[in-house]
Structures are given as C-alpha cells and as structure tokens.
Amino acid sequence: IAQYVATHGEIDNQVLGSSFSGLTPDVSLDARIINVRRSADQDLAEIDAGSRDGVKENWLMTVKGAGGFVARLRIISVDINRATGVIELEDAGVRGPVEVGQTVYARPRR
C-alpha cells in the first residue's frame, strides 16, 4: 500500500465518491509543468503538451516530483502546444507543492 500511495497518492472519498470525474488517457505522454497559477478559487498548472500530443480535456494526469507522487492534474483547457489543468490531491506539507519543472505523465488505462 505504501508503494501505491508513493506512486499514485492517497485514495480518499473525493476520488471514490460521486464527485470523481475524468478521462483515462489513451496514449502515454510525459510533459513538464511550465506555469503554476494559484488563487483563492483554484490552483492551475500549465504543461508543455497539447492537442498535437494527444492531450484531451478532462484527462487525469499525474504530477511527479523528486519523491514520487505530488498531485493529480485534471485537464480543463487544451491548445495545440499547451494544456491547463486543475491541481487536485495536492498536499504541500507531506509531498511538496506542485512547481514549475515537475514532470506530468499520462498512461493508458491508469
């Protein structure tokens, strides 16, 4: 279980409950975070991959830091070369914050 949590993050009621929504990616993709915007309403991260790379709205991607899983990124906007997503399941005190330069990845059926 500890290895799963380190790789994919905690399983919580938000993920298991009716509020869960998102698409499982249909291609493997690695990207980098190029911008993070935080506000009182939501935290957003922009990645250096877009529709030309196969990214689609509502994809669920994983943010990885030096220690493993950092957060989940739910894509809400896709351009040809970039995409923006809402940061979810971030726990800056435990896993660290989402930051520019971190890897974001998508894997089919995960």
C-alpha positions in Angstrom: 0.0 0.0 0.0 2.8 2.4 0.9 4.4 1.9 -2.6 1.0 2.6 -4.3 0.5 5.8 -2.2 4.0 6.9 -3.1 3.4 6.4 -6.8 -0.3 7.4 -7.1 -1.2 9.3 -4.0 -3.8 8.7 -1.3 -7.1 7.1 -2.1 -9.8 9.3 -0.5 -13.5 9.8 -0.6 -13.2 12.6 -3.1 -11.7 10.1 -5.6 -14.1 7.3 -4.7 -17.3 9.4 -4.3 -19.6 10.7 -6.9 -17.5 13.9 -7.4 -14.9 11.8 -9.3 -14.8 12.7 -12.9 -12.2 12.5 -15.6 -11.0 10.5 -18.6 -8.3 7.9 -18.6 -5.7 8.9 -21.2 -5.5 6.8 -24.3 -1.8 7.5 -25.0 1.4 7.6 -23.0 2.7 11.1 -22.5 5.4 12.9 -20.5 5.3 16.6 -20.2 6.7 19.4 -17.9 4.9 22.0 -15.9 5.7 25.4 -17.3 3.5 27.6 -15.2 1.5 27.4 -11.9 -1.2 29.9 -11.0 -2.8 29.9 -7.6 -5.9 31.8 -6.5 -8.5 31.6 -3.7 -10.8 29.7 -6.1 -8.5 27.1 -7.6 -4.9 26.2 -8.4 -3.9 25.7 -12.0 -0.9 24.2 -13.8 0.1 24.6 -17.4 2.0 21.9 -19.3 4.1 21.9 -22.4 1.9 19.5 -24.3 -1.3 20.0 -26.1 -3.7 18.6 -28.8 -0.8 17.9 -31.1 0.5 15.5 -28.5 -2.9 13.9 -28.0 -4.0 15.7 -24.7 -7.7 16.0 -24.3 -10.0 17.9 -21.9 -10.9 16.1 -18.7 -7.8 13.9 -18.8 -6.4 12.9 -15.4 -2.6 13.1 -15.3 -0.1 12.5 -12.5 2.3 15.2 -11.2 5.6 13.6 -10.2 8.3 15.2 -8.0 11.6 14.0 -6.7 9.9 11.8 -4.1 7.2 10.4 -6.3 3.5 11.4 -6.5 2.8 15.1 -5.8 -0.7 15.6 -7.1 -3.2 14.9 -9.9 -3.9 17.3 -12.8 -7.3 17.3 -14.4 -7.1 19.0 -17.8 -9.6 21.7 -18.4 -8.3 23.5 -21.4 -6.2 22.3 -24.4 -4.4 24.4 -27.0 -2.3 23.0 -29.9 1.0 23.2 -27.9 -0.1 23.6 -24.3 -2.8 22.5 -21.8 -4.0 23.7 -18.4 -5.4 21.7 -15.6 -6.8 22.0 -12.1 -4.4 20.7 -9.4 -6.1 18.0 -7.3 -5.0 16.0 -4.3 -2.0 18.3 -3.6 -0.6 18.1 0.0 2.2 20.6 0.1 3.0 19.7 3.7 3.5 16.0 3.0 4.5 15.6 -0.7 5.5 19.1 -1.5 3.8 21.7 -3.7 3.3 21.5 -7.5 6.0 23.5 -9.1 7.3 24.6 -12.5 9.7 22.0 -13.9 8.0 18.9 -12.4 7.1 16.0 -14.7 3.4 15.3 -15.5 2.6 12.0 -17.1 -0.3 10.1 -18.5 -0.5 6.4 -19.1 -3.3 4.5 -20.9 -5.7 2.6 -18.6 -4.2 4.1 -15.4 
